[in-house]
Amino acid sequence: MSADKGLQKDAISFLSNVTFGISSTSPAYSVAASLGPIAAVAGYGSPGVMLIAFIPMLFIAVAFYHLNRADPDCGTSFAWARQAIGPKSGWMAGWSVIVANILVMPSLADIAGRYSFQLIGIGDPSAVAAGIVGVAWIVGITAICYVGIALSARTQNLLLGAELVILAVFSILALTRVYGPNPPAGSHRIAWNWFDPLHAGGFDAFAQSMVLAVFLYWGWDSCLSVNEETKDPHAAPGYAAVVSTLVLVGIYGLVVAAAVAVGGPGLLSANKDDVLAPIGQAVFGAGFSKILVFAVLTSALASTQTSILPAARMALSMAHAGAIPVRFRHIHTRHLSPGFATVTMGAVSVVWYLGLTWLSQDVLTDSIAALGLVIAFYYGLTGLACVMFYRRGLFSSVGGFVSKGVIPGAGALTMFLLLLKVAFAPGDDSQTSIMGVPGPVAIAVLAMLTGAVLMLAARYRMPRFFGDR
């Protein structure tokens, strides 16, 4: 069971917990950044991919729910995999969560920087200017996280509220335009076969688009990283995870269908970096097209905050368990936040962002694609941990066997199969390559190998955690 780490108790409500779960996925940003690549692979089957990708997400959310009821530890996958499988699996699960939240930061900062300029009428800022603003946003959001969870929760409520209202208005207006007397050129009315996942093409295309869809859904588990600061920590965060995935499938189903209908797969796939900008003017008109810019900006900022929060709390939990240096256990005496871990995650994010920006935009893009592989790994490991954690009582009831065994096991199997399928699939000619390996796969493998090396170093310096003495 988790020990008291000094975090603020009963600081956030169930509703705020759900807000963390939804806003962590950053729906507007995720659609802007990922729908283009999905449409390039799945075409008009993109809405179907979003619906089918929801199923393994829900299965993994059920695993998080059951594990959190047993042990509401802010280390989530790390703590549970450690108990159920072993210290090495736990360490790699914790590392994967930290890596995923750091990998996504450059893209979030890049979007925040560029969209800040677009909001004031500068459509093509220099890389240096966008980088300075992006870094400023990371620093500002890190400061909010440092001040404490209560301020973070209030910030999330404001950002998510604005984002969801704008996405709802966009979807309604887009469909109104498509079904109106003068539909935009290239638009198509929604057909039922769009929601058929087999409409995405062959199995290779389906698997590739599924991994991209995993990135769109990823983030709902952030609501469990603040479980020790939530009222009713054993039950509320787990319920929030399940509710978040249910809300997300509704949001994505509506927004993706509307975007495909008004823009068509051709336009979306031709604007892989941002699909909402080219269709915003067609939907809102020239005078109000910046509304979508504002939605994506607030989405990126919300996700920046909910990337720093779980990474810092993961480091806190790992330090408490003796898996990483004890310095990460520091809790700010007044704010009751993991001060050192929060500042460290913000600083590492800045360095990573500046490093990738200096390398190239292609590397930045590949780092986002690599996220899907890292996410699939730790989601799959958490689903497996649920089965292993409850293995002795699985056959005591039919309901327990299904909810604690079959559902989490099926979610884990799906994640691992997607991981293997994409990892060993040949890259296309448009992808960057590192020593003959597709860029996203190379980055994901390098990140996990780095974790393995650090784990070996931790085993040498902190053998007690690994049971060596």
N, C-alpha and C positions, 0 to 999 in steps of 0.2 A: 504494500500500500504506500501511497505517496506521503512524504513528510511535509510538514508545514514549511514553506519556503519564504514566508514573510510577505507575500503579496497581499494586497488589500482585499479583504473579504466582503462578500455581498455588495460589490461595487456596481455591478451591472445587472439589469433585468433580463428576463427571457426574451423580450422583444428586442432589446439591444443585442442580445446574443444572436438572434436571427439576422439582425442587420449586419453584424460582423460576417456571418456566413454568406450572405448574398453579396455584400459590397466587396468582399475579398475576391470574388470571381471577376469583379469589374466588368459587368455585362457590356457596357458601351465600348470600352476599350477592347475587350476580348473579341467582340464582333468586328470592330474596325480592323483589328490586327490579324484575325484568323479566318474570317469568312471568305476572304479572297482565295487563299490557298485551298480551303475546303471546296469552294465552288469550282476551282480549276480541276479538281479531282472528281468530285461527285456531281457537278452540274446541277440540274434541276432536282436531283436527289438529296441536296443539302439539307432541307428540312427533315427528311427521313433519317439522315445520319444523326441530327441533333436529338431526335426522339429515341433512337436505338442506343445512342451513347449514354442517355439518361439511365438506362437499366443497370449497367454495371456500377455507375455512380451511386445509385440508390442502394445497391447491394453493399458497397463499401461503406456507405453512410450507416447502414444497419450494423455493420461490424464495429464502427466507431461508437455507435450508440451503446451496444452491449459492453464493450470494453470500458467505456467511460463510466457506466453504472458500477462496474466492479472497482475501478481505480481512476478517479478524476485527477489525473496528473497533467500538468501543463506541458509535459514532455511527450504526451500522446503516443505516437507510433514508437518512439524510442523506449518509453517505459513499458509499453505493452509487449512489444517484440522481445525485449530483454527478459521479461517474466515468463513469456509463453514459449519462446524458442531458445534464447540464450543471449549472453552479453554481446557477442560479435554481431549477431543479427540486429540487436537493439542499437548498437553503436552506428551501424551502417544506415539503419532507418532514420536515426536522428540526424546523421550527416546529410542524408538525402533531402530531408525537410529544409535544413539550413541552406543547402546548395540550391534547391529549387527557388527559394525565396530570394537568394542573391542573384541567380541567373536572370530572373525576370526584371530586376531593378533597372538595368540599362535601357531596356525597351520602354519601361514606364517613364523614366526620366527623360528619354528622348521625345516621347509623345508629349509629356508635360511641357517640355521646353518649346517645342515647335508649335504646339497648340496655344500656348500662352501668347506667342507672337501673332498667330492667326486671329486670335480673339480681338486684338487691337488693330487688325488690318494689315499686318506684315505677313504675306503669304509664303515667302521663301527666305527665312532668316539664315544667316551664315551658321555653319556648324559650331563655330566658337561661341556665338551669341546664344544659340539653342543650348549648348553644353553648359554655359554659365548659369542660365535660368534653370536647367534641369538639376544641376548640383544644388542651387539655392532651394529648390523644392524639396530635395532629399534632406537637406539640413533642417529646413523648417518642419517637415513631417517628423523627422527624428526627434526634434525638440518637443513636439506634441506628445509623442510616445513616451519620452523621458519624464514629462510632467505627471503622467499617470493615466490609468485606464478610464477614469470618469470623463476626463476631457477628450480622450480618444473616442469614447462611445458617443459623446455629443457631436463630435466632428463627423463621425460616420453617419449618424442619423441625418444630418443636413446634406452631406454629399450624396448619399444614396437616394434620399427623397427627390432631390433635383434631377438626378440621373434617370430614375424610373418614370417620372412624369414626362420627361422629354422623350424617352424611348416609346412610351405609350402613345404620345401625340404623333410622333414620327410614323409609327406603324399604322395608326388610324388614317392619317393624311395620305400615306403612301397607297394604302388599299383603296381609299376614296378616289385617288387619281387614276389608279389602274382600272377601276370599275366605272369610272366616269365617262362622259361622252367623248372626251379628247385625251385618251391615255398617252403617256409619254412614249416616244419612239423606243422600240426594243423591249417594252414591258409585256408581260404575259399574265393572264388571269390564272389563279392558283388551280392546279389539277390535283386530284386525289393521289395520283401515282408519285407526286413529289414527296409524299410521306411514307413511301415504300422504300426501305433501306436498300433493297436489291436494285432500285432504280439508279443507285450510285455507280453501277458498273460491275466489273468483276471483283473477285475477292481481294486482289492486291489493292485496287482503288478503294474498296470498302475499308480495309484495314488501315490504309494510310490516312483516310479521312477520319476514321475513328480516333486515331491517336491525336490528330489535330483538334477533334471535338473534346477529347479529354482535357486539353489545355483550356478550352472555353469554360468547362465546368469546374476546373480545379480552383481551389481556394475556400470552398465551403467549410473545410475542416479547420479553418482559422478560428471558428467559433468555439472549438474545443480546446484550443491553446490558451484561452482565457477562462477555462473551466473553474480554476481555483479562485477566480475573482467574481464568479457568477453566483447569484442567489440559487439555492438548490443545486449545487455543483454535480451531484450524482445523476440527476435526471434532466435538468434544463438544457445543458449543452448538447446532449445526445438527441433530444427532441428537436433542438434548433438545427442540427445537422440534417436531419431527415426533412424537416419543413423547408429548409433552404434549398435542397435539391428539387423538391416538388415545385417551389416557386420558380426556380431557375428554368425548369423545363417549359413552364408556361411562357416565361419571358423570351427564351430563345426560340421556341416554336413560333411565336407571333412575329418577333423581329426578323428572324431569318427568312420566314416565308414572305414577309412584306418586302424585304430587301431584294430577294430573288425575283419577286413579281415585278417590282418597279424597275430594277436594273438589268435583270437577266444574268446568267452565268458569265457571259462574255465580258460585260463591263466589270463585274465583280472580280473575275480572275485577272483582268488587265490592271487592276488597282490593288495588288496584294498587300501593299503596306497600309492601306486605309481605304476601305470600301464605302465608308459613310460619307466622306467628303464629296466624291463625285455625284452621289445621288441626293445629297442634302439640298442642293439648289433646286433640283427637279421636284422635290417634295415640298420644301418650305418656301421656295422662291428666293430670289437674290437678296431681298431685304431681311430675311429671317434665317438664312442658311447657317449663321453663326450659332444658332441654338444647338445644333448637333456638335459643333466644335466645343461648346461649353460642356455638353454632356460627356464627351470623350475626355476632356480635361479633368472634370470632377471625378470621373471613373478612374482615371490613371492615378490621381492623387489619393483617392480612397484605397486603391489597391497598393499604392506605395506604403501607406500606413499599415495595412493589414499584411504586408510582407515583412516589415520590420518587427511587428509585434510577435508573431509566432516564432520567427528565427531567434529573437532574444529570449523568449520563454523556453524554447528548446535548449538553448545553451545553458540557461539557468537550471533546468532539470538535469541535464547531463552533468553539470558541475556538482550538483547536490548528490548525484549518484557516484561521484568520484571517477567519471569517465573522461573529463577534460579538466584543465586547471581550475583550482578553487576560486580564482579571481572572478570568474563568471557568476559566482553565487552572490555577488554584492547586490544588496537591495538599498535603494535610496531611502534614508530614514524618514523623510517627510512625504515624498511622493509615493512610496511603497511600490516602486517600479524597479525592474532589473536594470539599474542605471548603467553599469559597466557594459553589460551585454548589449543594451540598446545602442549606446554610443558606438560600440565596436561594429555592430551590424550596419549602422548608418555609414561609418567610415569605410568599411569594406565595400559597401555598395557604391560609394563615390569613386573609389579607386578602380573598381571593376568597370563602372560606366565609362570613366575617362580612358581606361585601357582599351576597351572594345571600340570606343569611338575613334581612338587613335589608329587602331589596326585597320578596320574597314567596316562599311555598312553591311557587307555580306556576312562577316563574322558575327555582327550584332544580330542579324536575322537568323543565322544558324544557331545562335545561343538560345533563341526563343524556341526554335524547332526541337532543340535538344531537351527542352523542358518536359515535353511529353513523355520521353523515355524515363527521365528521373522520376516524374510523378507516377507513372505506371508501376515503377519498381516499388516505391514506398507504399502506394495504395495496395498493391498486390501483397506485399509483406504484412501489412496491417490486417487484410482479410484473412491471410493464413494464420496470423497471430490469434485472431478471434477463435478460429476452429481449434487451435492448439490449447488456448486458454481454457476453453469450456469442454475439452475432449472427454473428461471423465464423467460428465453428466449429460452428454449429448443424447443418450438413448433413454433418458428418464421420462421424456414426453415427446410426443410428435411435434408440438409447437416449438419446443426448444431445439429439437433436431433440425427443423427447417430454418428457424430464425437465427440460431447460433452456429449452425453447421453448413447446411446446404446453401443458404443465401450468401454468407460471407465467403464460403469456399468457391462458389460460382463467380463471385466478383473478383476474387484473387486469381482464379484460373484465367478469366478473360483478360485481366491486366497483364499477366505474364505472357499469354499468347500474343497479345498485341505488341508487347515489348520485343519478343523474339522475332515476330514477323517483320517488324519495321527495322530492327537492328541488323537483320541478315538480308534484307531486301537490297537489290542493287540500286545505287543512286541514279537520278536522271542527269542528263547533260547540263541542265540549268543550275545544278547545285555546285557549290564549292566543294573541293576535295582536299583532304589532308592525308598525304601518303597513301592515296588510292582509296581512302575511306570517306564516305559522305560526311560533310562538315558537321551536321547535327549529331550523327552517331559518334564521330571522333570527339566532339566536345563532351558528350554524355559519358563516354568511356573514360576520358581523361579526368573528368570530375569524380567519377567513382573510384578510379585508381588512386587519385589523390587522397580520397577518403580512406582507402585501404592502407595506404602508407602511413597516414596520420594515426589510424587505429593501431598499427603495429608500434608506432612510437608511443602512443598512449599506454599500450600493454606493457611496454618496457618501463615507463615512468610511473604508471598507476596500476600495478598488477592485481591489486585487491579487487578492483571492479571486475576483472576478467576471471577471477577465481583462481589465480595462479599462486595465491598464498593466503 
